[in-house]
């Protein structure tokens, strides 16, 4: 259980599913986006907060097409949008305040990229006292093998494997598949 005992609620965190991040070569791109859409629909139907995170840097410039979320996913005006500049969605952002306002102590995490912002945010959440569950079939990454990285499918599988057993005193990680999620 979360160490944030005054925060009994769960939120869905959708990270960086932007045109410039979701490369056409990302493994299972269409399935991942469809799974995220399913998660968003489930969360909305249950009244669970959906928090959108959007990266910006020299390649993802606000207002550009690459910075925009993929067209298959639509954020409601009532759903918070957190702008970030670092891998960890908590780092130098208003995410903590957004979650505190909603009494959230447990996060379900989906999006991109597995080996960067997803991992950083999962660890950042656990360190800050949150329970953090990775949706195993709702994240992906680009192919960085030319730079010495493992194949994307291996990055995804490894992240699912190690996060499934992740925990810290009073906090837990874990993985779940989209079909198993209920809010």
Z-matrix of the N, CA and C atoms (Angstrom, degrees):
N
C 1 1.452
C 2 1.531 1 110.05
N 3 1.294 2 116.36 1 150.60
C 4 1.450 3 122.07 2 179.65
C 5 1.528 4 111.44 3 -58.64
N 6 1.308 5 117.06 4 151.10
C 7 1.460 6 120.35 5 173.26
C 8 1.520 7 110.42 6 -83.53
N 9 1.322 8 116.67 7 -1.89
C 10 1.463 9 122.02 8 177.51
C 11 1.536 10 107.84 9 -93.96
N 12 1.323 11 115.68 10 72.34
C 13 1.462 12 121.68 11 -169.80
C 14 1.527 13 113.65 12 -61.58
N 15 1.297 14 117.86 13 -24.88
C 16 1.464 15 120.74 14 178.61
C 17 1.537 16 112.58 15 -84.10
N 18 1.336 17 115.85 16 9.66
C 19 1.463 18 121.29 17 -178.08
C 20 1.524 19 110.37 18 -126.55
N 21 1.317 20 116.94 19 84.24
C 22 1.466 21 120.38 20 -174.58
C 23 1.525 22 115.07 21 -83.56
N 24 1.321 23 118.55 22 -5.14
C 25 1.462 24 120.71 23 -171.65
C 26 1.523 25 113.32 24 -93.36
N 27 1.329 26 113.97 25 162.22
C 28 1.459 27 123.74 26 177.93
C 29 1.523 28 108.64 27 -111.76
N 30 1.321 29 116.42 28 149.23
C 31 1.466 30 122.08 29 172.92
C 32 1.526 31 108.78 30 -133.96
N 33 1.320 32 115.31 31 152.33
C 34 1.462 33 122.51 32 171.75
C 35 1.519 34 107.41 33 -95.00
N 36 1.326 35 116.44 34 124.15
C 37 1.454 36 122.60 35 178.48
C 38 1.525 37 108.20 36 -106.95
N 39 1.338 38 116.74 37 115.87
C 40 1.466 39 122.63 38 -179.87
C 41 1.528 40 106.99 39 -105.60
N 42 1.321 41 116.00 40 113.55
C 43 1.462 42 121.60 41 -170.57
C 44 1.525 43 112.02 42 -108.21
N 45 1.320 44 116.15 43 120.15
C 46 1.474 45 124.61 44 164.11
C 47 1.527 46 116.22 45 54.06
N 48 1.305 47 118.14 46 39.58
C 49 1.468 48 119.54 47 177.26
C 50 1.536 49 106.99 48 -86.26
N 51 1.320 50 113.57 49 64.95
C 52 1.455 51 123.28 50 -173.38
C 53 1.521 52 110.67 51 -103.43
N 54 1.326 53 115.59 52 155.55
C 55 1.465 54 120.59 53 -178.86
C 56 1.527 55 112.09 54 -55.26
N 57 1.314 56 118.24 55 -40.53
C 58 1.448 57 121.64 56 -178.14
C 59 1.517 58 114.23 57 -80.48
N 60 1.321 59 117.48 58 -5.90
C 61 1.459 60 122.37 59 179.99
C 62 1.524 61 110.49 60 -104.15
N 63 1.303 62 116.68 61 -40.71
C 64 1.470 63 122.05 62 -176.57
C 65 1.523 64 109.74 63 -83.39
N 66 1.320 65 114.92 64 77.38
C 67 1.461 66 120.83 65 -178.34
C 68 1.527 67 110.68 66 -60.27
N 69 1.333 68 116.75 67 143.91
C 70 1.465 69 119.05 68 176.81
C 71 1.530 70 112.51 69 -55.87
N 72 1.334 71 117.36 70 -25.05
C 73 1.463 72 120.92 71 -179.94
C 74 1.530 73 113.12 72 -86.70
N 75 1.338 74 117.56 73 -2.31
C 76 1.462 75 119.86 74 179.11
C 77 1.525 76 109.34 75 -61.91
N 78 1.332 77 117.23 76 131.50
C 79 1.461 78 119.87 77 -178.03
C 80 1.528 79 112.56 78 -57.86
N 81 1.303 80 114.03 79 132.60
C 82 1.467 81 121.07 80 175.14
C 83 1.533 82 112.30 81 56.72
N 84 1.318 83 117.04 82 32.45
C 85 1.463 84 122.35 83 -175.87
C 86 1.521 85 111.76 84 -49.28
N 87 1.325 86 116.60 85 -52.33
C 88 1.469 87 119.61 86 -175.58
C 89 1.536 88 111.42 87 -66.34
N 90 1.331 89 116.69 88 -39.78
C 91 1.465 90 120.29 89 177.98
C 92 1.525 91 111.36 90 -64.63
N 93 1.331 92 116.70 91 -41.32
C 94 1.463 93 120.93 92 179.22
C 95 1.522 94 110.28 93 -62.63
N 96 1.325 95 116.86 94 -46.16
C 97 1.466 96 119.88 95 178.97
C 98 1.528 97 110.53 96 -62.59
N 99 1.327 98 117.28 97 -41.82
C 100 1.473 99 120.77 98 177.95
C 101 1.524 100 110.55 99 -63.04
N 102 1.319 101 117.82 100 -40.24
C 103 1.463 102 120.56 101 178.42
C 104 1.522 103 111.35 102 -65.84
N 105 1.321 104 116.71 103 -40.09
C 106 1.464 105 119.85 104 177.24
C 107 1.524 106 109.96 105 -63.98
N 108 1.318 107 116.92 106 -41.49
C 109 1.472 108 120.34 107 177.24
C 110 1.532 109 110.03 108 -60.49
N 111 1.328 110 117.79 109 -41.42
C 112 1.469 111 121.83 110 176.90
C 113 1.530 112 110.55 111 -61.52
N 114 1.331 113 116.97 112 -44.54
C 115 1.460 114 121.06 113 178.72
C 116 1.524 115 111.77 114 -61.66
N 117 1.321 116 116.04 115 -43.42
C 118 1.462 117 120.49 116 178.97
C 119 1.532 118 109.71 117 -61.79
N 120 1.313 119 117.26 118 -45.03
C 121 1.466 120 121.02 119 178.73
C 122 1.520 121 111.33 120 -61.09
N 123 1.333 122 117.42 121 -44.10
C 124 1.469 123 121.50 122 178.78
C 125 1.527 124 110.79 123 -62.55
N 126 1.319 125 116.46 124 -44.64
C 127 1.463 126 120.55 125 -179.33
C 128 1.526 127 110.69 126 -62.94
N 129 1.308 128 116.41 127 -47.27
C 130 1.469 129 119.56 128 179.30
C 131 1.523 130 111.40 129 -60.01
N 132 1.332 131 117.07 130 -43.51
C 133 1.467 132 121.02 131 -179.32
C 134 1.522 133 111.41 132 -62.38
N 135 1.336 134 116.91 133 -31.30
C 136 1.461 135 120.97 134 -178.56
C 137 1.533 136 113.06 135 -91.18
N 138 1.330 137 116.61 136 -4.12
C 139 1.463 138 119.88 137 -177.19
C 140 1.525 139 113.10 138 76.36
N 141 1.322 140 116.13 139 20.46
C 142 1.466 141 122.24 140 178.57
C 143 1.526 142 108.97 141 -85.37
N 144 1.326 143 117.49 142 134.74
C 145 1.467 144 119.18 143 179.26
C 146 1.529 145 112.62 144 -60.56
N 147 1.330 146 114.62 145 137.66
C 148 1.462 147 122.04 146 171.63
C 149 1.523 148 105.72 147 -112.11
N 150 1.325 149 115.62 148 120.66
C 151 1.458 150 122.03 149 -178.91
C 152 1.525 151 107.51 150 -112.61
N 153 1.316 152 116.50 151 124.75
C 154 1.461 153 122.26 152 -178.39
C 155 1.528 154 108.59 153 -101.56
N 156 1.327 155 116.41 154 135.73
C 157 1.457 156 122.60 155 178.02
C 158 1.524 157 107.49 156 -118.89
N 159 1.342 158 115.42 157 135.35
C 160 1.462 159 120.61 158 -175.11
C 161 1.525 160 109.68 159 -133.81
N 162 1.321 161 115.82 160 118.84
C 163 1.459 162 121.82 161 -178.32
C 164 1.522 163 110.75 162 -79.06
N 165 1.323 164 114.58 163 146.95
C 166 1.462 165 119.53 164 172.37
C 167 1.524 166 108.58 165 -139.94
N 168 1.331 167 114.52 166 138.81
C 169 1.457 168 122.68 167 176.57
C 170 1.520 169 107.67 168 -162.44
N 171 1.341 170 117.29 169 -163.30
C 172 1.467 171 120.08 170 -177.40
C 173 1.524 172 112.76 171 -66.83
N 174 1.329 173 118.06 172 -20.82
C 175 1.465 174 121.14 173 177.12
C 176 1.527 175 113.00 174 -97.84
N 177 1.318 176 116.56 175 -21.94
C 178 1.469 177 122.38 176 179.57
C 179 1.524 178 108.05 177 -118.72
N 180 1.315 179 114.36 178 78.25
C 181 1.458 180 122.02 179 -174.67
C 182 1.527 181 109.39 180 -85.47
N 183 1.355 182 117.00 181 127.05
C 184 1.464 183 119.20 182 179.61
C 185 1.527 184 112.02 183 -50.64
N 186 1.329 185 114.19 184 135.33
C 187 1.450 186 121.03 185 179.36
C 188 1.515 187 114.69 186 92.57
N 189 1.347 188 117.35 187 -12.01
C 190 1.458 189 119.91 188 179.59
C 191 1.520 190 110.07 189 -89.08
N 192 1.323 191 115.43 190 163.62
C 193 1.460 192 120.86 191 -179.43
C 194 1.524 193 111.15 192 -64.34
N 195 1.315 194 118.89 193 -37.92
C 196 1.463 195 121.09 194 -179.39
C 197 1.532 196 111.84 195 -67.67
N 198 1.318 197 118.08 196 -27.50
C 199 1.460 198 123.76 197 179.45
C 200 1.529 199 111.83 198 -77.49
N 201 1.324 200 117.90 199 -27.39
C 202 1.469 201 122.25 200 -177.65
C 203 1.524 202 111.39 201 -66.24
N 204 1.332 203 114.85 202 150.81
C 205 1.464 204 120.28 203 172.46
C 206 1.520 205 109.43 204 -65.01
N 207 1.341 206 117.04 205 152.31
C 208 1.463 207 120.72 206 178.33
C 209 1.534 208 108.48 207 -58.21
N 210 1.327 209 117.89 208 146.08
C 211 1.464 210 120.55 209 -174.41
C 212 1.526 211 114.27 210 -65.21
N 213 1.333 212 117.88 211 -18.94
C 214 1.466 213 120.45 212 -179.72
C 215 1.527 214 112.47 213 -71.24
N 216 1.329 215 117.02 214 -17.39
C 217 1.468 216 121.44 215 -178.59
C 218 1.521 217 109.72 216 -113.74
N 219 1.316 218 115.59 217 129.22
C 220 1.464 219 120.94 218 -178.77
C 221 1.525 220 110.06 219 -121.46
N 222 1.310 221 115.71 220 121.57
C 223 1.461 222 121.89 221 176.32
C 224 1.521 223 108.75 222 -84.25
N 225 1.319 224 116.48 223 135.96
C 226 1.460 225 120.78 224 173.52
C 227 1.521 226 108.81 225 -80.29
N 228 1.330 227 116.70 226 148.87
C 229 1.462 228 120.47 227 179.36
C 230 1.523 229 112.26 228 -57.72
N 231 1.319 230 116.94 229 -28.44
C 232 1.470 231 121.20 230 -179.14
C 233 1.529 232 113.07 231 -78.69
N 234 1.322 233 117.48 232 -8.07
C 235 1.461 234 121.42 233 -178.49
C 236 1.528 235 110.41 234 -95.81
N 237 1.335 236 116.97 235 127.81
C 238 1.466 237 120.25 236 -176.99
C 239 1.526 238 112.80 237 -61.46
N 240 1.323 239 114.42 238 145.42
C 241 1.456 240 123.04 239 174.30
C 242 1.525 241 107.20 240 -121.31
N 243 1.315 242 116.48 241 120.72
C 244 1.458 243 122.48 242 -178.46
C 245 1.529 244 108.30 243 -107.15
N 246 1.316 245 116.36 244 119.99
C 247 1.463 246 121.44 245 176.15
C 248 1.515 247 108.77 246 -85.94
N 249 1.339 248 116.27 247 138.70
C 250 1.462 249 119.61 248 179.40
C 251 1.521 250 111.07 249 -138.36
N 252 1.340 251 114.62 250 159.13
C 253 1.458 252 121.96 251 178.50
C 254 1.527 253 112.65 252 -123.84
N 255 1.336 254 116.64 253 -5.84
C 256 1.460 255 122.09 254 -178.15
C 257 1.521 256 109.37 255 -122.87
N 258 1.334 257 117.07 256 166.60
C 259 1.452 258 120.53 257 -179.59
C 260 1.508 259 113.24 258 -60.95
N 261 1.322 260 117.73 259 -45.20
C 262 1.453 261 122.75 260 179.99
C 263 1.525 262 108.94 261 -74.96
N 264 1.312 263 116.45 262 118.66
C 265 1.476 264 121.49 263 -176.86
C 266 1.518 265 113.15 264 -63.94
N 267 1.325 266 117.66 265 -13.52
C 268 1.469 267 121.50 266 177.37
C 269 1.524 268 112.10 267 -86.55
N 270 1.322 269 116.93 268 -26.45
C 271 1.453 270 122.20 269 -169.76
C 272 1.530 271 112.07 270 -69.06
N 273 1.345 272 115.37 271 113.32
C 274 1.471 273 122.64 272 176.71
C 275 1.533 274 112.45 273 58.81
N 276 1.355 275 115.66 274 38.39
C 277 1.468 276 121.24 275 176.58
C 278 1.531 277 109.16 276 -131.03
N 279 1.309 278 115.93 277 178.10
C 280 1.458 279 122.05 278 176.31
C 281 1.516 280 113.39 279 -93.97
N 282 1.342 281 118.73 280 12.82
C 283 1.460 282 120.94 281 -175.66
C 284 1.519 283 112.14 282 -57.73
N 285 1.316 284 117.86 283 -45.50
C 286 1.465 285 120.57 284 -178.90
C 287 1.532 286 110.95 285 -56.93
N 288 1.313 287 117.99 286 -42.83
C 289 1.472 288 121.40 287 178.84
C 290 1.522 289 111.56 288 -64.64
N 291 1.318 290 116.27 289 -42.37
C 292 1.469 291 121.34 290 178.78
C 293 1.526 292 109.85 291 -59.19
N 294 1.317 293 117.26 292 -44.06
C 295 1.461 294 121.62 293 -178.92
C 296 1.525 295 111.37 294 -70.90
N 297 1.321 296 117.08 295 -40.43
C 298 1.469 297 120.83 296 178.97
C 299 1.527 298 111.05 297 -62.42
N 300 1.327 299 117.46 298 -41.69
C 301 1.472 300 121.48 299 178.40
C 302 1.523 301 112.07 300 -58.98
N 303 1.318 302 116.23 301 -28.26
C 304 1.469 303 121.65 302 -176.99
C 305 1.532 304 112.33 303 -103.81
N 306 1.318 305 116.97 304 8.31
C 307 1.471 306 123.79 305 179.52
C 308 1.534 307 111.78 306 54.08
N 309 1.340 308 115.95 307 42.74
C 310 1.463 309 121.86 308 -178.57
C 311 1.524 310 110.09 309 -91.76
N 312 1.338 311 115.60 310 127.54
C 313 1.451 312 122.43 311 175.32
C 314 1.512 313 113.22 312 -122.70
N 315 1.346 314 116.00 313 -4.68
C 316 1.469 315 120.91 314 -179.65
C 317 1.523 316 108.66 315 -131.65
N 318 1.320 317 115.87 316 130.17
C 319 1.464 318 121.41 317 179.46
C 320 1.512 319 111.15 318 -114.69
N 321 1.326 320 116.43 319 136.21
C 322 1.461 321 122.90 320 165.15
C 323 1.514 322 105.22 321 -102.55
N 324 1.323 323 117.26 322 125.75
C 325 1.458 324 122.04 323 -170.77
C 326 1.528 325 110.52 324 -114.29
N 327 1.344 326 114.99 325 132.89
C 328 1.464 327 122.85 326 178.00
C 329 1.522 328 108.30 327 -143.75
N 330 1.333 329 116.78 328 157.75
C 331 1.460 330 119.83 329 174.50
C 332 1.506 331 114.58 330 133.84
N 333 1.344 332 114.78 331 -140.57
C 334 1.464 333 121.07 332 -175.14
C 335 1.539 334 108.76 333 -148.59
N 336 1.249 335 119.98 334 161.69
C 337 1.430 336 127.67 335 -14.18
C 338 1.520 337 108.76 336 -93.70
N 339 1.311 338 115.08 337 144.68
C 340 1.463 339 121.99 338 -174.84
C 341 1.512 340 112.47 339 -51.01
N 342 1.338 341 117.36 340 -50.78
C 343 1.460 342 121.99 341 -172.40
C 344 1.519 343 113.84 342 -86.56
N 345 1.303 344 117.91 343 7.30
C 346 1.460 345 120.93 344 179.93
C 347 1.528 346 109.27 345 -129.82
N 348 1.298 347 116.74 346 -93.34
C 349 1.465 348 120.98 347 -172.65
C 350 1.524 349 113.75 348 -67.81
N 351 1.315 350 118.67 349 -32.77
C 352 1.462 351 120.17 350 177.78
C 353 1.532 352 109.48 351 -65.98
N 354 1.328 353 117.08 352 -53.77
C 355 1.469 354 119.84 353 -179.81
C 356 1.526 355 111.52 354 -60.52
N 357 1.311 356 117.19 355 -44.85
C 358 1.461 357 120.40 356 -178.20
C 359 1.521 358 111.25 357 -61.02
N 360 1.311 359 116.62 358 -42.95
C 361 1.465 360 120.47 359 -179.18
C 362 1.525 361 111.46 360 -69.24
N 363 1.325 362 117.95 361 -40.53
C 364 1.463 363 120.41 362 177.36
C 365 1.527 364 110.46 363 -58.25
N 366 1.317 365 116.42 364 -49.07
C 367 1.466 366 120.14 365 179.98
C 368 1.527 367 110.84 366 -65.84
N 369 1.327 368 116.76 367 -40.31
C 370 1.458 369 120.30 368 178.10
C 371 1.520 370 112.06 369 -61.67
N 372 1.310 371 116.91 370 -38.41
C 373 1.469 372 121.11 371 178.87
C 374 1.522 373 110.28 372 -66.48
N 375 1.311 374 117.11 373 -48.80
C 376 1.464 375 121.08 374 -178.72
C 377 1.532 376 110.45 375 -60.57
N 378 1.313 377 116.63 376 -43.09
C 379 1.462 378 121.88 377 179.47
C 380 1.528 379 111.62 378 -62.01
N 381 1.322 380 116.67 379 -33.76
C 382 1.457 381 120.93 380 -177.98
C 383 1.533 382 113.45 381 -87.84
N 384 1.335 383 117.64 382 5.07
C 385 1.451 384 120.67 383 174.45
C 386 1.514 385 116.30 384 103.81
N 387 1.322 386 117.81 385 -0.14
C 388 1.466 387 121.73 386 -178.63
C 389 1.522 388 111.39 387 -85.20
N 390 1.326 389 116.81 388 151.25
C 391 1.450 390 121.87 389 160.06
C 392 1.528 391 104.98 390 -80.25
N 393 1.317 392 117.26 391 139.08
C 394 1.465 393 120.45 392 -176.39
C 395 1.522 394 109.97 393 -136.96
N 396 1.318 395 115.48 394 114.13
C 397 1.462 396 121.92 395 -178.72
C 398 1.523 397 109.04 396 -107.96
N 399 1.323 398 115.91 397 126.77
C 400 1.457 399 122.03 398 176.91
C 401 1.526 400 108.92 399 -89.60
N 402 1.326 401 116.94 400 129.50
C 403 1.461 402 120.45 401 175.10
C 404 1.525 403 106.42 402 -82.82
N 405 1.331 404 115.25 403 106.68
C 406 1.465 405 123.16 404 -166.26
C 407 1.517 406 114.59 405 -60.61
N 408 1.310 407 118.29 406 -28.80
C 409 1.464 408 121.03 407 -178.85
C 410 1.530 409 112.10 408 -110.55
N 411 1.336 410 115.75 409 23.54
C 412 1.464 411 120.41 410 -178.78
C 413 1.526 412 111.66 411 -131.81
N 414 1.336 413 115.62 412 35.24
C 415 1.468 414 120.75 413 172.97
C 416 1.526 415 108.33 414 -147.79
N 417 1.320 416 115.18 415 154.21
C 418 1.463 417 120.82 416 -179.34
C 419 1.519 418 109.68 417 -154.42
N 420 1.330 419 115.17 418 176.05
C 421 1.456 420 121.03 419 179.66
C 422 1.525 421 109.38 420 -150.56
N 423 1.313 422 115.42 421 167.17
C 424 1.465 423 119.28 422 177.98
C 425 1.523 424 110.90 423 -86.94
N 426 1.297 425 115.73 424 167.47
C 427 1.461 426 122.41 425 179.95
C 428 1.530 427 109.40 426 -83.24
N 429 1.334 428 115.39 427 111.46
C 430 1.461 429 120.92 428 179.10
C 431 1.530 430 111.49 429 -115.61
N 432 1.335 431 116.34 430 25.77
C 433 1.465 432 120.17 431 -178.14
C 434 1.526 433 112.27 432 -62.31
N 435 1.314 434 118.34 433 -30.08
C 436 1.464 435 119.89 434 179.58
C 437 1.523 436 111.96 435 -64.97
N 438 1.349 437 116.96 436 -16.35
C 439 1.464 438 121.29 437 177.68
C 440 1.528 439 111.79 438 -101.97
N 441 1.337 440 116.96 439 8.14
C 442 1.452 441 121.07 440 178.32
C 443 1.516 442 115.26 441 97.50
N 444 1.303 443 118.06 442 0.97
C 445 1.468 444 121.09 443 178.30
C 446 1.526 445 110.40 444 -76.47
N 447 1.327 446 116.81 445 155.86
C 448 1.466 447 119.18 446 173.40
C 449 1.534 448 109.94 447 -64.68
N 450 1.308 449 116.29 448 164.70
C 451 1.467 450 121.07 449 176.31
C 452 1.527 451 108.99 450 -59.34
N 453 1.336 452 117.50 451 147.12
C 454 1.462 453 120.63 452 -177.14
C 455 1.531 454 113.98 453 -53.51
N 456 1.324 455 117.25 454 -40.21
C 457 1.461 456 119.96 455 179.84
C 458 1.520 457 110.61 456 -60.79
N 459 1.344 458 117.04 457 -35.78
C 460 1.463 459 121.19 458 178.46
C 461 1.534 460 111.06 459 -71.25
N 462 1.310 461 116.44 460 -38.42
C 463 1.465 462 120.71 461 177.82
C 464 1.525 463 109.56 462 -61.36
N 465 1.313 464 116.62 463 -45.75
C 466 1.461 465 121.85 464 -179.63
C 467 1.527 466 110.50 465 -64.12
N 468 1.329 467 116.96 466 -48.46
C 469 1.468 468 120.89 467 -179.08
C 470 1.526 469 111.25 468 -62.33
N 471 1.324 470 116.93 469 -42.98
C 472 1.462 471 120.10 470 179.84
C 473 1.521 472 111.22 471 -64.53
N 474 1.315 473 117.51 472 -42.26
C 475 1.462 474 120.51 473 179.21
C 476 1.525 475 110.02 474 -62.85
N 477 1.326 476 117.38 475 -43.48
C 478 1.468 477 120.13 476 177.06
C 479 1.522 478 110.77 477 -60.87
N 480 1.331 479 117.06 478 -41.88
C 481 1.454 480 121.27 479 -178.72
C 482 1.528 481 111.42 480 -63.14
N 483 1.314 482 117.37 481 -54.41
C 484 1.460 483 117.88 482 -174.77
C 485 1.518 484 112.44 483 -72.66
N 486 1.332 485 118.04 484 -30.54
C 487 1.471 486 117.66 485 179.79
C 488 1.531 487 111.31 486 -74.56
N 489 1.320 488 118.21 487 -24.07
C 490 1.464 489 120.68 488 -178.76
C 491 1.523 490 111.90 489 -61.55
N 492 1.316 491 117.98 490 -25.53
C 493 1.457 492 120.88 491 179.64
C 494 1.512 493 114.22 492 -111.40
N 495 1.313 494 117.68 493 9.64
C 496 1.458 495 121.58 494 -175.71
C 497 1.535 496 110.76 495 -70.97
N 498 1.326 497 115.64 496 138.14
C 499 1.459 498 120.50 497 175.22
C 500 1.525 499 109.15 498 -162.34
N 501 1.312 500 114.42 499 166.88
C 502 1.456 501 122.95 500 176.27
C 503 1.528 502 105.85 501 -149.81
N 504 1.330 503 118.41 502 167.94
C 505 1.461 504 118.68 503 -178.82
C 506 1.534 505 112.10 504 -53.43
N 507 1.320 506 115.61 505 119.13
C 508 1.458 507 121.13 506 177.81
C 509 1.517 508 115.21 507 75.73
N 510 1.328 509 117.68 508 4.73
C 511 1.464 510 121.67 509 -177.68
C 512 1.508 511 109.51 510 -136.94
N 513 1.320 512 114.83 511 154.35
C 514 1.460 513 117.91 512 178.14
C 515 1.522 514 111.09 513 -140.57
N 516 1.321 515 112.91 514 149.16
C 517 1.450 516 121.18 515 171.49
C 518 1.516 517 106.95 516 -97.61
N 519 1.312 518 115.59 517 -144.87
C 520 1.451 519 120.22 518 177.60
C 521 1.509 520 111.02 519 130.35
N 522 1.323 521 114.54 520 166.52
C 523 1.452 522 120.92 521 177.58
C 524 1.519 523 108.99 522 -129.09
N 525 1.306 524 114.62 523 157.36
C 526 1.461 525 122.96 524 177.20
C 527 1.518 526 106.94 525 -151.71
N 528 1.318 527 117.33 526 151.03
C 529 1.464 528 120.69 527 175.33
C 530 1.528 529 109.37 528 -91.80
N 531 1.319 530 115.30 529 155.91
C 532 1.466 531 121.13 530 -177.27
C 533 1.517 532 111.79 531 -52.05
N 534 1.329 533 117.86 532 -45.43
C 535 1.466 534 121.58 533 -177.38
C 536 1.530 535 112.41 534 -62.47
N 537 1.329 536 117.18 535 -23.77
C 538 1.477 537 121.47 536 -177.37
C 539 1.528 538 112.41 537 -90.69
N 540 1.318 539 118.19 538 -8.53
C 541 1.459 540 121.15 539 -176.27
C 542 1.521 541 110.18 540 -76.51
N 543 1.320 542 114.17 541 128.97
C 544 1.465 543 119.82 542 168.07
C 545 1.508 544 107.24 543 -134.93
N 546 1.293 545 116.28 544 137.98
C 547 1.467 546 120.67 545 -178.24
C 548 1.511 547 109.91 546 -100.70
